[in-house]
Amino acid sequence: MNWSSVISSSQLKKMGILGMNRRNIAYIGRYNPRHLFPLVDDKLRTKKLAEEHQIPTPKLLGEIRSQSEMKDWLELVEGHQGFVLKPAKGSGGKGILVISGRQGEDFVKSSGQVIQASHIERHQSNILAGLYSLGGAKDVIIAESLLCPNTIFEHYSYEGIPDIRVIVFRGYPVMAMIRLSTHSSDGKANLHQGAIGVGLDIATGRAVHAVQKDALVTAHPDTLAPLVDIQIPYWKDILTLAARCYDVTGLGYLGTDVVLDEHQGPMLLELNARPGLSIQIANHAGLLPRLRTIETIKKPAQNPEERVAFSQTNFQVPQSNIGDETPCVHQ
């Protein structure tokens, strides 16, 4: 995890910062049985699991498993002005191609760049060859419908659809952020590529802090919209959807990525059994105190709504801390 200025280990401890080693051993290793990893490492399997349990997710248009099947890819997206092609086993947002429209026989990316069908076919070949997959293994192409972002995000995301990451521990939402695409991130909501991470108050869905490439920001660099004004609609629904993913997968430490569609509401985008730690930078808060609170619960509530209510009560950010401009730290 990168931080933008150096502070002492005692200050890090006081903030309750969760480091990678502790995350891997005490949380992923302890609460995520390895035999369950394929449920989330394979996005196609995740999508079908979500559909089976009536968890809303972008419509699956089709899948491509071989070079011979690739010749029919245009039929999969026929009738769709926009669509998404992505590797089933990709990570970190790599290999995801978002097409937002068409221009004659050509295609328009979410960034506005116009590309030919041959470009898309080369990209598909790279996906199948495992260029973007975990470990470089041969992969499968997922074709899914393009969502329509909620209009509330019109000034907060540039050339892309924002997504909301919620960390769920033993079924309880413990920390959340919204990732906003920028021109420098090529319309993708990936922090490592230049997207903005905005920490969200678990109780209310309000913005609490925002960073881009580990540096504090107060406004979107492309639209100049003030980030502190962000208030996520359908917040309890989003948290409940995230909490349900624990029941569906059995994974105790889980990253859930949710998108907010203008017409269909909250929808699950993907799940992650090894969620990154930069969410702490976006919130300017450590995960450890919240995780330890959940660990004191002998038996998690079976009802996801009850778990959400507990989190909203116990992890509320004091109003005085909203928009806190204290610099981020470096580890």
C-alpha positions in Angstrom: 0.0 0.0 0.0 1.4 3.4 -0.9 0.9 6.5 1.2 1.7 10.1 0.3 3.7 11.1 3.3 5.7 9.3 6.0 4.4 8.9 9.6 5.6 6.8 12.4 4.7 3.2 13.1 3.0 4.2 16.3 0.7 6.6 14.3 -0.1 3.8 11.9 -1.0 1.5 14.8 -3.2 4.2 16.3 -5.1 4.6 13.0 -5.6 0.8 12.9 -4.1 0.4 9.5 -4.3 -3.2 8.2 -1.1 -4.2 6.4 -0.8 -6.8 3.6 0.8 -9.5 5.7 -1.8 -9.3 8.5 -4.6 -9.2 5.9 -3.2 -12.3 4.2 -2.7 -14.4 7.3 -5.3 -13.2 9.9 -8.2 -12.5 7.5 -7.9 -14.0 4.0 -6.0 -17.1 5.3 -8.3 -17.6 8.3 -11.7 -16.7 6.9 -11.5 -17.6 3.2 -11.3 -21.4 2.6 -9.2 -21.9 -0.5 -11.6 -24.2 -2.2 -14.1 -21.3 -2.4 -11.7 -19.0 -4.3 -12.8 -20.2 -7.7 -16.3 -18.8 -7.0 -14.9 -15.3 -7.2 -11.7 -15.7 -9.2 -13.7 -16.7 -12.2 -16.0 -13.8 -13.1 -18.2 -16.0 -15.3 -18.8 -18.4 -12.4 -19.5 -15.4 -10.1 -22.1 -14.0 -12.6 -23.9 -17.4 -12.8 -23.8 -17.8 -9.0 -25.4 -14.3 -8.6 -28.1 -15.1 -11.1 -28.8 -18.4 -9.3 -29.4 -16.5 -6.1 -31.4 -13.6 -7.6 -28.6 -11.1 -7.0 -28.9 -8.4 -9.8 -25.9 -8.4 -12.2 -25.3 -7.0 -15.7 -26.9 -9.2 -18.4 -24.7 -11.9 -19.8 -24.7 -11.7 -23.6 -22.5 -14.7 -24.1 -19.1 -16.3 -23.6 -16.3 -17.1 -26.0 -14.0 -20.0 -25.1 -11.9 -20.5 -28.2 -10.5 -18.8 -31.3 -13.0 -20.8 -33.4 -15.9 -19.4 -31.4 -14.5 -15.8 -31.7 -15.6 -15.5 -35.3 -19.2 -15.2 -34.1 -18.6 -12.5 -31.6 -20.6 -9.9 -33.5 -23.7 -12.0 -33.2 -23.3 -11.9 -29.4 -23.5 -8.1 -29.3 -26.0 -7.7 -32.1 -28.6 -5.1 -31.2 -26.4 -3.6 -28.5 -24.9 -0.2 -29.1 -22.8 -0.6 -26.1 -21.3 -3.7 -24.4 -18.4 -4.9 -22.3 -15.8 -7.6 -23.1 -13.7 -8.9 -20.3 -11.6 -11.8 -19.2 -13.2 -14.2 -16.8 -10.1 -14.6 -14.7 -8.7 -11.1 -15.1 -7.6 -8.9 -12.1 -7.0 -5.3 -11.3 -9.3 -4.2 -14.1 -6.9 -5.4 -16.8 -8.3 -6.6 -20.1 -11.7 -5.0 -19.8 -12.9 -3.3 -23.0 -15.9 -1.0 -22.7 -17.7 -0.1 -25.9 -20.2 2.8 -25.4 -21.4 3.1 -29.0 -20.9 2.6 -32.7 -19.9 4.7 -35.6 -20.8 3.0 -38.9 -18.9 -0.3 -38.8 -16.5 1.0 -36.2 -16.9 1.0 -32.4 -16.5 3.8 -29.8 -14.8 3.2 -26.5 -16.0 4.9 -23.3 -13.0 7.3 -23.7 -14.4 8.4 -27.1 -11.7 6.6 -29.1 -13.0 5.0 -32.3 -11.6 1.5 -33.0 -12.2 -1.0 -35.7 -13.6 -4.5 -35.3 -10.1 -5.9 -36.0 -8.8 -4.1 -32.9 -11.5 -5.8 -30.8 -10.7 -9.2 -32.3 -7.0 -8.8 -31.4 -8.0 -7.9 -27.9 -10.1 -11.0 -27.7 -7.3 -13.1 -28.9 -5.1 -11.7 -26.1 -7.8 -12.5 -23.5 -8.1 -16.1 -24.7 -4.3 -16.4 -24.6 -4.3 -15.4 -20.9 -2.6 -12.1 -21.3 -4.8 -10.6 -18.5 -5.6 -13.6 -16.4 -4.2 -14.6 -13.0 -1.1 -16.7 -13.6 -1.3 -16.3 -17.4 -3.7 -19.2 -17.8 -5.9 -19.5 -20.9 -9.0 -17.6 -20.3 -12.7 -17.1 -21.4 -14.2 -13.9 -22.8 -17.4 -12.6 -21.1 -19.7 -10.4 -23.1 -22.2 -8.5 -21.1 -24.5 -5.6 -21.4 -23.4 -2.0 -20.8 -25.0 -0.4 -17.8 -26.4 3.1 -17.8 -24.8 5.0 -14.8 -27.2 6.8 -12.4 -27.5 10.4 -13.4 -26.4 11.5 -10.0 -22.8 10.6 -11.1 -23.0 12.7 -14.2 -20.4 15.2 -12.9 -18.4 12.8 -10.8 -17.1 10.2 -13.3 -15.5 10.8 -16.6 -15.8 8.5 -19.7 -16.9 5.6 -17.5 -19.2 4.0 -14.9 -18.2 4.4 -11.3 -18.3 1.4 -9.0 -18.7 1.0 -5.2 -16.3 -1.3 -3.4 -17.7 -2.6 -0.1 -15.5 -4.7 2.2 -17.6 -7.4 3.9 -16.3 -9.3 6.9 -18.3 -12.3 8.3 -21.3 -10.8 6.5 -21.0 -7.3 7.9 -20.1 -4.3 5.6 -17.1 -2.7 7.3 -15.7 -0.1 4.8 -16.7 1.3 1.5 -15.5 3.6 -1.3 -16.7 4.7 -4.7 -14.2 4.6 -7.5 -14.6 7.4 -10.1 -13.0 7.1 -13.6 -11.0 9.9 -15.0 -9.5 10.8 -18.3 -6.1 9.5 -17.1 -7.7 6.2 -16.1 -9.1 5.7 -19.6 -12.6 5.6 -18.3 -11.9 2.7 -16.0 -12.6 2.8 -12.2 -9.2 1.4 -11.3 -7.2 3.4 -8.7 -3.9 2.1 -10.0 -4.7 3.6 -13.4 -5.6 7.0 -12.1 -9.2 6.7 -10.9 -10.3 8.6 -7.8 -11.2 6.7 -4.6 -13.8 8.4 -2.4 -14.3 7.0 1.1 -17.9 6.6 2.1 -19.5 6.7 5.5 -21.0 3.2 6.1 -23.9 4.8 8.0 -25.1 7.3 5.4 -23.2 6.7 2.1 -21.8 10.2 2.2 -18.3 11.1 1.0 -15.7 11.4 3.8 -12.4 11.7 2.0 -11.0 11.4 -1.5 -7.7 10.5 -3.1 -6.1 10.1 -6.5 -2.8 8.3 -6.8 -2.6 8.5 -3.0 -2.8 12.3 -3.0 -5.7 14.2 -1.4 -8.2 15.7 -3.9 -11.3 17.8 -3.3 -12.7 18.0 -6.8 -12.8 15.8 -9.8 -9.8 16.8 -12.1 -11.9 16.6 -15.3 -15.3 17.9 -14.3 -14.2 20.0 -11.3 -17.2 18.7 -9.3 -16.7 18.9 -5.5 -16.3 15.4 -4.2 -17.4 16.1 -0.7 -20.9 16.6 -2.0 -21.3 13.0 -3.1 -24.2 11.2 -1.5 -24.9 7.6 -2.7 -28.6 6.8 -3.3 -30.0 3.4 -2.5 -27.3 3.1 0.1 -29.0 0.5 2.4 -29.8 -1.6 -0.7 -26.2 -1.5 -1.8 -25.0 -2.6 1.6 -27.6 -5.4 1.8 -26.6 -6.7 -1.6 -22.9 -6.7 -0.5 -23.8 -8.5 2.8 -25.8 -11.2 0.9 -22.6 -12.1 -1.0 -21.2 -13.5 2.2 -24.2 -15.9 2.4 -23.8 -16.9 -1.3 -20.1 -17.5 -1.3 -19.2 -18.5 2.2 -16.1 -16.2 2.0 -15.6 -14.4 5.3 -13.4 -11.6 4.0 -14.7 -10.3 0.8 -14.6 -7.3 -1.6 -17.8 -6.6 -3.4 -18.0 -4.3 -6.4 -21.4 -2.8 -7.0 -22.6 -0.5 -9.8 -25.7 1.8 -9.7 -27.7 1.5 -12.9 -30.1 4.4 -13.7 -32.9 2.0 -14.5 -32.1 -1.2 -12.6 -30.6 0.1 -9.4 -27.7 -1.6 -7.5 -26.1 -4.5 -9.4 -23.2 -6.7 -8.5 -20.2 -6.3 -10.9 -17.7 -8.8 -9.4 -16.3 -10.2 -6.1 -12.8 -10.4 -4.8 -11.4 -12.8 -2.2 -8.2 -10.7 -1.9 -9.5 -7.1 -1.8 -6.8 -4.4 -1.9 -6.0 -2.1 1.0 -6.2 1.2 -0.7 -9.8 1.6 0.6 -8.1 2.7 3.9 -6.4 5.6 2.0 -9.7 6.6 0.5 -11.4 6.6 3.9 -8.3 8.0 5.8 -9.1 5.3 8.4 -7.8 1.8 9.3 -9.8 -1.4 8.8 -8.5 -3.1 12.0 -10.8 -1.5 14.6 -13.8 -2.4 12.5 -12.6 -5.9 11.8 -11.9 -6.5 15.5 -15.4 -5.3 16.4 -16.9 -7.9 14.1 -14.6 -10.6 15.6 -16.1 -10.0 19.0 -19.5 -11.3 17.6 -19.7 -14.9 18.6 -22.4 -15.8 16.0 -23.1 -13.4 13.0 -26.7 -12.6 12.4 -28.3 -14.8 9.7 -30.3 -11.9 8.3 -28.2 -9.6 6.1 -30.4 -6.6 6.9 -29.6 -7.1 10.6 -25.9 -7.2 9.8 -26.2 -4.0 7.8 -28.0 -2.2 10.6 -25.2 -3.2 13.0 -22.6 -1.8 10.7 -24.4 1.4 10.1 -24.8 1.9 13.9 -21.2 1.0 14.9 -19.1 2.4 12.0 -20.6 5.8 11.5 -18.1 8.5 10.7 -18.5 11.6 13.0 -19.9 14.5 11.1 -16.9 16.6 12.1 -14.6 14.2 10.1 -16.5 14.5 6.8 -14.2 16.1 4.3 -11.2 15.9 6.7 -8.2 17.2 4.7 -5.5 15.6 6.9 -2.8 14.4 4.5 -2.6 10.7 3.7 0.3 8.7 5.1 3.0 6.5 3.6 4.0 3.0 4.6 
